[in-house]
């Protein structure tokens, strides 16, 4: 019988997690959730909105890595407590470390409440 495969690392889903609120410093322009490492494949993004954001107009959260930080969620309604998943359908290995950001947009900039947790799941390349 052959020898059992030796695992270099624990086989698990890795993730980034960041708690944010309506008044988190820099949230209107984007705050860093974390960095997906080179060679990893992002698989899912989840927003856990524990307290709805209460701007007198629209309230949205966006999550991503490009210029607008909206590749994973683009202006997702954040006005009520809910959990929203976004499975990434175009699974592409990142070729360099990738910073992931979340930003909040309140239409009238007068929110006094709102809290959420952003979770970004990814797998690493541990078959080398």
C-alpha positions in Angstrom: 0.0 0.0 0.0 1.1 3.5 -0.8 2.0 6.1 1.8 -0.8 8.5 2.7 -0.5 11.9 1.2 1.3 14.4 3.6 -0.5 17.7 3.8 1.7 20.8 3.9 -1.1 22.9 5.1 -4.5 22.4 6.6 -7.1 22.0 3.8 -9.6 24.6 4.6 -11.4 27.6 3.2 -9.5 30.8 4.1 -11.2 34.0 4.6 -11.0 37.7 5.3 -13.3 39.3 7.7 -14.0 43.0 8.6 -16.6 44.6 10.8 -17.7 48.0 9.6 -20.3 50.6 10.6 -21.8 53.7 9.1 -19.2 55.8 10.8 -16.1 53.7 10.2 -13.2 56.1 9.3 -12.9 56.1 5.5 -16.0 54.0 4.8 -17.4 56.4 2.1 -14.2 56.0 0.0 -13.5 52.4 0.9 -11.8 50.6 3.8 -9.5 47.6 3.5 -11.1 44.2 4.4 -7.8 42.4 3.8 -5.5 41.0 1.2 -6.1 37.8 -0.9 -2.6 36.3 -1.4 -1.0 35.6 -4.8 -2.2 32.3 -6.2 -5.4 32.1 -4.3 -8.9 31.8 -5.8 -11.7 34.0 -4.3 -14.9 31.9 -4.2 -17.6 33.8 -2.2 -18.3 37.1 -0.6 -20.9 37.5 2.2 -22.4 40.6 3.8 -23.9 40.1 7.2 -25.8 43.3 7.9 -26.6 43.2 11.6 -28.1 46.7 11.9 -29.6 48.3 8.8 -28.0 51.5 7.7 -30.4 54.4 8.1 -29.5 57.3 5.8 -32.7 59.2 4.8 -32.1 58.2 1.2 -30.7 55.0 -0.2 -28.0 53.0 1.7 -25.7 50.7 -0.2 -22.5 48.6 0.4 -20.0 47.7 -2.3 -17.2 45.2 -2.1 -14.3 44.7 -4.5 -10.8 45.4 -5.6 -10.8 47.7 -8.6 -11.1 51.4 -8.9 -14.7 51.5 -7.8 -14.5 48.6 -5.3 -17.6 47.0 -6.7 -16.6 43.7 -8.4 -18.2 41.4 -5.8 -21.1 43.6 -4.6 -22.2 46.7 -6.5 -24.5 49.0 -4.5 -26.1 46.2 -2.4 -29.1 47.5 -0.4 -27.9 47.8 3.2 -31.1 49.4 4.7 -32.2 46.3 6.7 -30.6 43.5 8.7 -30.0 40.6 6.4 -27.4 38.2 5.0 -26.4 38.4 1.4 -24.2 36.0 -0.5 -22.4 36.5 -3.7 -20.8 33.3 -5.2 -18.1 34.3 -7.6 -18.8 32.6 -10.9 -15.7 33.6 -12.7 -13.2 31.7 -10.6 -9.8 33.1 -11.5 -6.6 32.7 -9.6 -5.1 36.0 -8.5 -1.7 36.6 -10.0 -0.6 39.1 -7.3 -1.7 40.0 -3.8 -5.2 41.6 -4.1 -6.5 44.1 -1.6 -10.3 43.9 -1.1 -12.3 46.9 0.1 -15.8 47.7 1.3 -17.5 51.1 1.0 -20.7 52.5 2.2 -22.8 55.1 0.3 -25.6 56.9 2.0 -27.6 59.1 -0.4 -27.9 62.1 2.0 -24.9 61.4 4.3 -27.0 61.6 7.4 -26.9 58.0 8.7 -26.9 57.5 12.5 -26.9 53.7 12.5 -25.7 50.7 10.5 -23.3 47.8 11.1 -22.2 44.9 9.0 -19.5 42.2 8.7 -17.8 41.5 5.3 -16.5 38.0 4.8 -14.5 37.1 1.7 -13.7 33.4 1.2 -10.9 32.1 -0.9 -8.8 28.9 -1.4 -5.1 28.8 -1.5 -2.8 26.8 -3.8 -1.5 24.1 -1.4 -1.0 21.4 -4.0 2.6 22.4 -4.8 
